[in-house]
Amino acid sequence: MLPRLYTDLASWWSLLSPPEAYYDDAVLVHTLLGQALKRPPASLLELGCGSGTLASHLPQDCEVVLSDLSDDMLALASDRNPGRQTHAADLRTLRLHRTFDAVLIHDALMYMQREEDLAAALQTAFHHLGSGGALLLMPDFVAESFYEGTDAGGGEDETGRAARLLEWRWAAPADSARFMVEMALLLRDADGTVQSVHEQHTMSLFPMATWWRLIRAAGFTPMPADLLGMNIADGLGEIFLAVRE
């Protein structure tokens, strides 16, 4: 069962996560994939695209295809990316029977609870890339980089709707391969009605060595990511860049 944040509460995403905040991330994605390919990507598949906000900042001359498990999030992604194809599918099993220059998987990776899940996602990427195609993974944390903490955000729109979000992440005491994210939301409708929502999300924590082992086992060769001179936002997470052999 998908969290409410990705189903009946999906319409609040533009207030919880401002679209303009993804511009620098999109520039980073496009630049890193260009480094791996030695040219700008002409086509890209994003697995677990969520609201499609990052993709909306990618160049329009790049063919972008978006997939997500949630129909509600895909509806947002479609609105933000007019003319781009969307597919409702599990990123572990999607098969479109075509290839792309690049595959991107962002923080949807954090929901891969077992090594088998992550390996399946990597196989999906492999099947959608030709020889030399580029893979970019951007999980929030690996085991070595995780730290407990809180983040807050939110905004309002011209209709009077407003939202505030508090995220509190903490290490699961009995399982070093997991951490918990408590999400507390206050959502105010245009008529002034306010609802409060609490959700708990369980996220995976794999060591760096596990990531690279699974990436290599899936048929990818790691590539260096040159980040010098780039505008790297705080809390961007980890970067794994590779090409299909």
C-alpha positions in Angstrom: 0.0 0.0 0.0 1.4 3.4 -1.0 1.8 6.2 1.5 -0.9 8.9 1.4 1.7 11.4 0.5 1.9 9.7 -2.9 -1.8 9.0 -3.3 -4.7 11.1 -2.0 -2.3 13.9 -0.7 -0.4 14.1 -3.9 -2.0 17.4 -4.9 -0.1 19.1 -2.1 3.3 18.4 -3.5 3.8 21.8 -5.2 3.4 23.4 -1.8 5.5 20.9 0.1 8.3 20.9 -2.3 8.6 24.1 -4.5 9.2 23.2 -8.2 12.0 25.9 -8.5 14.1 24.1 -5.9 14.8 21.3 -8.4 16.4 23.4 -11.1 20.0 23.0 -9.8 19.5 19.3 -9.4 18.3 19.0 -13.0 21.4 20.9 -14.2 23.6 18.5 -12.2 21.8 15.4 -13.6 22.1 16.7 -17.2 25.8 17.6 -16.7 26.8 14.3 -15.1 25.0 12.2 -17.7 26.8 14.3 -20.4 30.1 13.5 -18.7 29.4 9.7 -18.8 28.1 9.8 -22.4 30.7 12.4 -23.6 27.7 14.2 -25.1 24.3 15.5 -23.9 21.7 12.7 -23.5 19.1 12.7 -26.3 16.8 10.4 -24.4 16.3 9.6 -20.7 14.1 7.3 -18.7 13.4 8.4 -15.1 12.4 5.5 -12.8 10.4 6.5 -9.8 9.9 10.1 -11.1 7.4 11.2 -8.4 5.9 14.6 -9.2 8.2 14.9 -12.2 9.5 18.2 -11.0 13.2 17.5 -11.7 12.4 16.2 -15.2 10.5 19.5 -15.9 13.8 21.4 -15.7 15.6 19.1 -18.2 16.1 20.5 -21.7 13.1 20.1 -24.0 15.2 18.7 -26.8 15.9 15.6 -24.6 13.2 13.0 -24.9 12.2 12.2 -21.3 10.0 9.2 -20.4 8.7 9.1 -16.8 7.6 6.1 -14.7 6.2 5.8 -11.2 4.2 3.3 -9.1 1.6 5.9 -8.1 -1.0 7.0 -10.6 -1.6 10.2 -8.6 2.1 11.2 -8.8 2.2 10.4 -12.5 -0.8 12.7 -13.0 1.3 15.5 -11.5 4.3 14.5 -13.5 2.3 14.6 -16.7 1.0 18.1 -15.9 4.5 19.4 -15.3 5.9 17.6 -18.4 3.4 18.1 -21.2 4.0 16.0 -24.2 6.3 13.5 -22.4 5.3 9.9 -22.0 4.4 8.5 -18.6 4.1 4.8 -17.5 2.6 3.5 -14.2 4.9 0.7 -13.2 7.1 -0.7 -10.5 10.7 0.3 -11.2 11.8 -3.2 -10.3 9.8 -4.8 -13.1 9.2 -2.2 -15.8 10.1 -3.3 -19.4 9.4 -0.8 -22.2 11.2 -2.9 -24.9 13.3 0.0 -26.0 16.5 1.7 -24.9 17.6 5.2 -23.9 20.8 7.1 -23.7 20.4 7.4 -19.9 18.5 6.1 -16.9 18.0 8.2 -13.8 16.7 6.9 -10.4 16.5 9.5 -7.6 15.3 9.1 -4.1 12.8 6.4 -5.0 15.8 4.2 -4.4 15.4 4.7 -0.6 12.3 2.5 -0.7 14.3 -0.5 -2.0 14.2 -2.5 1.3 16.3 -5.5 0.3 19.4 -6.0 -1.8 17.2 -8.0 -4.1 14.9 -5.0 -4.7 17.9 -2.8 -5.5 19.3 -5.4 -7.8 16.0 -5.7 -9.6 15.9 -1.9 -10.1 19.4 -2.0 -11.6 18.3 -4.7 -14.0 15.4 -2.5 -15.1 18.0 0.2 -15.8 20.3 -2.3 -17.6 17.4 -3.5 -19.9 16.7 0.1 -21.0 20.2 1.1 -21.9 22.3 0.2 -24.9 26.0 -0.4 -24.7 27.7 2.7 -23.3 24.4 4.1 -22.0 24.6 6.1 -18.7 23.1 5.3 -15.3 22.8 7.9 -12.6 21.6 6.9 -9.1 20.9 9.6 -6.5 19.9 8.0 -3.1 19.5 10.3 -0.1 21.9 8.4 2.0 24.3 5.4 2.2 25.0 3.8 5.5 28.3 5.8 5.9 26.7 9.2 5.3 23.4 8.8 7.3 22.8 11.2 10.2 19.7 11.7 12.3 18.0 15.1 12.0 15.0 17.1 10.9 14.0 19.1 7.9 11.0 21.5 7.5 9.3 23.2 4.6 6.1 24.2 3.0 4.4 27.1 1.2 1.1 28.5 0.0 -0.5 29.3 -3.3 -2.8 32.0 -4.7 -6.0 30.1 -3.7 -5.1 30.3 0.0 -4.1 26.7 0.3 -1.0 26.3 2.5 1.1 23.4 3.7 3.8 22.8 6.3 6.0 19.7 6.5 8.3 18.4 9.3 10.5 15.4 8.5 12.3 13.7 11.4 14.6 10.9 10.4 16.1 8.5 13.0 18.0 5.2 12.9 16.0 2.1 13.4 17.6 0.7 16.7 17.1 -3.0 15.8 18.1 -2.8 12.2 21.2 -1.0 10.9 20.0 -1.5 7.3 17.0 0.8 7.8 16.1 4.3 9.0 12.7 5.8 9.7 11.3 9.1 8.5 8.4 10.5 10.4 6.5 13.0 8.3 4.1 15.4 10.1 2.0 17.6 7.7 -0.4 20.5 8.4 -2.6 21.1 5.4 -4.8 24.2 5.1 -7.5 24.3 2.5 -8.6 27.5 0.8 -11.7 27.6 3.1 -9.4 27.7 6.2 -10.0 24.0 7.1 -6.8 22.5 8.5 -5.9 18.8 8.7 -2.9 17.2 10.3 -1.4 14.0 8.9 1.4 11.8 10.3 3.1 9.1 8.2 6.0 6.9 8.9 8.2 5.9 6.0 10.8 3.1 6.2 14.0 3.7 4.2 16.9 1.5 3.4 20.6 2.0 4.3 23.1 0.1 2.2 26.8 0.6 2.7 28.8 2.2 -0.2 30.4 -1.1 -1.0 27.1 -2.8 -1.4 25.9 -0.2 -3.9 29.0 -0.5 -6.0 28.9 -4.3 -5.8 25.4 -4.5 -7.0 26.0 -1.9 -9.7 28.9 -3.9 -11.1 27.0 -7.2 -10.8 24.2 -5.7 -12.9 26.6 -5.1 -15.8 27.7 -1.5 -15.2 31.2 0.1 -15.1 31.6 2.9 -12.5 32.4 6.3 -13.9 34.1 9.3 -12.1 31.7 12.2 -11.4 33.4 15.5 -11.8 31.6 17.9 -9.5 34.0 20.8 -9.6 32.4 24.1 -10.3 28.9 22.7 -9.9 26.2 24.3 -7.7 25.7 21.5 -5.3 22.7 22.0 -3.0 22.9 21.0 0.7 21.3 17.6 1.3 21.6 16.5 -2.3 22.5 13.0 -1.2 24.8 10.5 -2.9 25.8 10.1 -6.5 26.6 6.9 -8.4 27.5 7.3 -12.1 28.1 4.3 -14.3 27.8 3.1 -17.9 26.4 -0.2 -19.3 29.2 -2.4 -20.5 
